[in-house]
Amino acid sequence: MNNSGYTETFKTGEIISQHHLNLKTNTFAKNLPLVDSDQICPYDGSKMRIKLPSKASMDNWNEDEVCPKCNHIIFEKYNRGKLCSCINCTKRRAAEKKRLKTNLLDAQGDKRELVTLTSQDYLDLAVILQQLNAKSLKKIGVYSEHRRIGFDKVRVERLVAHHLLVVSEDSNNNALKILSDGSIEYDEASVNWHVWVTDDSDDNSRLLDELKNPNKINLLSDQEADDIYLQLARKELLKIFVMELETHRFDINSTDVSNLEIAIDHWLAFLTPAQIYAVIWRSVRHVNDERTKGTLGNYKYHLIHFIIKEGDYLITYLSDQGEEIKPYNFPRKVEKDLDTIIFFDQMIFLPNWFARKVPLSQGIVEMKNPRCLVGNTLEKISMQRITNLESIVAIVQDARWFKETDYGVVVNDGNVSWLFAEQLEVFNLMKAKGAVVNSHSRWLPEEFDYCINDFYSFRFIRHLLQALKNSTALNVTEDKSTMW
């Protein structure tokens, strides 16, 4: 092939004239011929053909390749999203769609009987049906088509696991893939769903309404309702706590979130959610003020921990004074989740749940008074000790150095030094330092040599000390009489 048009400085008009082409200059590039490429047609083995580039596009030759026999097209890289419409590709897609549909239908199995649903099942289905504004139990919707709502992954996967949602056989093929074992992999946010529930009647409209708008009849047991109540109260309080922290620009990591959850569980044992919000509101602002004034001491390295302790102190102080914590209304800045609205407004008819005590379950034990930094009774002090040895591993992993003292074990994590001790030992230490006026005072000052996370049993301290001695942490030995 004469390629002088590419390698020499001929003008387009000269090439047309030289080769006696019946073309206009502005149509020359459009009429360049097809040549064989290195690609082979996957259907008939023919060499694919590609159009010659114009001289201007030589360095960026990205043309579609076409089979001369079956017209199969391999699209250039900027058009890879296009679908070839040749007869072979059309047949292949139809066969794949048929196979996908058959496999999906086989995987659907029998529908769940309505009478087997739990209260959580009813709540989950109501949330999904309302989110997607479903008009039928079949093809209820595709999450990716509803930009205003986020994909409720945990809830969808729970319903799939309970065989209450199945993938619709009419889902977009691009969201589905048949694996080598015949099973189907799918994009949960991009497939359509069927609600896979049946009852004795054939009235699907009535069944849809019952599942979309559950009521108290659908609460199958008090225990199950209490569990959901507690779970939702925890979730909303955590959102409120995080909102307050972010509003005041406190950084939060995953460990902080776990500690917030523990604090919420602890406070739920004796306060209403509205009172807990009051504690959160006041504690966050108090620590923010202390941070602004630069009076946090060692706690500047553990701000979230200090906020939680401020909450504990506030609760204790008001309790000792015989004062009730004034409840705060649910904050306008926080939008309640849909499951919260459905459960409290539709299923248990308790719109004022935020101002009421939460039914306790899941290991939370109701207490008359919170864990506090004062000693009232030996029984309460005993209850307040940390005895779970599992947390020792994390303490030892973070330890840079440690030392034994007359009052407990001090562990430094590279930022601050933590004191692990029994409550009475720390109380006596503070009393010796003149920090205690009476048992109702705030006897743990902010400007203290060590940070205190909790109070610990002798068994815990003994195991911690042994683990530290067996670790790589430095054992600091000093004259105990000068360490305080």
Secondary structure, DSSP 8 states (H G I E B T S, - for coil): ---HHHHS---HHHHHHHTT----GGGTGGG--EEEEEEE-TTT--EEEEE---GGGGGG----EE-TTT--EE--GGGTTS---SHHHHHHHHHHHHHHHHHHHHHH-S-EEGGG--HHHHHHHHHHHHHTT-SSSSS---GGG-TTS---HHHHHHHHHTTSEEE-TTS-GGGEEE-TTS-EEE-TTTS-EEE-EE-SS--HHHHHHHHHS--GGG---HHHHHHHHHHHHHHHHHHHHHHHHHHTT----HHHHHHHHHHHHHHHTTS-HHHHHHHHHHHHHHHHHHHHHT--GGGGG-HHHHHHHHHHHHHHHHHHTT---------TTS---HHHHIIIIIIS--TTGGGS-----TT----SS---SS---HHHHHHTEE--GGGHHHHHHH-SEEEE-SS-EEEE-SS-EEEE--HHHHHHHHHHTT--SSTTS--S-SS-SSB---EE-HHHHHHHHHHHHTSSSEE----GGG--
